[in-house]
């Protein structure tokens, strides 16, 4: 009979998100637990045999007992199969850890903390899960090497569970801590290798995937907010992997330079282009440019409106300047050809009939912007 596994990773429950202030921050923290509950309900709905969480279940080993208990509460919505939780670099299975505390609190029979390198057979199922738990934050050796020597009966589906970085394959500058061989699934005769650590959903090869974090937790754009439903028809058959979106919040970073007329409607378009519903959007806005006083007033009005629409909107406007006055231009201490250019532009700007007056105005704003932001950097 086919085996169905729900593959999740990097829950990092207890993450604080200190930069998201007040109620919005509390909302983001509690959403992580709600998303776990939704994963449990999804596991019931889709009748999976086992849910594996491939490391970093918890943000750290010092999170509160209350949060540990709340995690167990969220997980109780899936009780027809097993949970297998793997310690990662955030929650390594050290002498004293979230795992030892969970054990003291007492966990239901269907939850397995995979704190040792021993195959986990699933009773009544044609399945064995081979875990590679981290016992400390960093390992220089590839812990998944042990999978190769874990003997299992013929005809049993072998699934590996590990946390770390597949060498030379992840996008960008990813730290090569806790290395994992890219061909581990083939080398260790695994039907599937469930990985965690990379927060986006990522296919390494037919049999090896990162699930990514199910609840987005940063402004990086790397396909977060998913779990993977993996169906294994028989030993040796290629897995069928379905990506299921479970995330609640969407994170966006907007950088925009506002200059002159039309700038505010440009920003309105950026905001309205974001997905609905707007109260599930977390937005970091970085503004730069030069606005006259009237536009600045319009901007403040627009921001006040959207602060109340988004779950959270942070605005950094240190680089947004108000239109320079005559005095401001006089104070620009420029010399040589830049000074000459400023004087010529100002002459054009003051001539209401000059055909290039609008260009001169724009150029002056930009020079002023460069000058003042340059000052700030010194
Ligand atoms: Mn990690």
Boltz pocket constraint, residues with backbone or C-beta under 6 A from the ligand:
constraints:
  - pocket:
      binder: B
      contacts: [[A, 55], [A, 56], [A, 88], [A, 89], [A, 90], [A, 163], [A, 196], [A, 197], [A, 198]]
      max_distance: 6.0
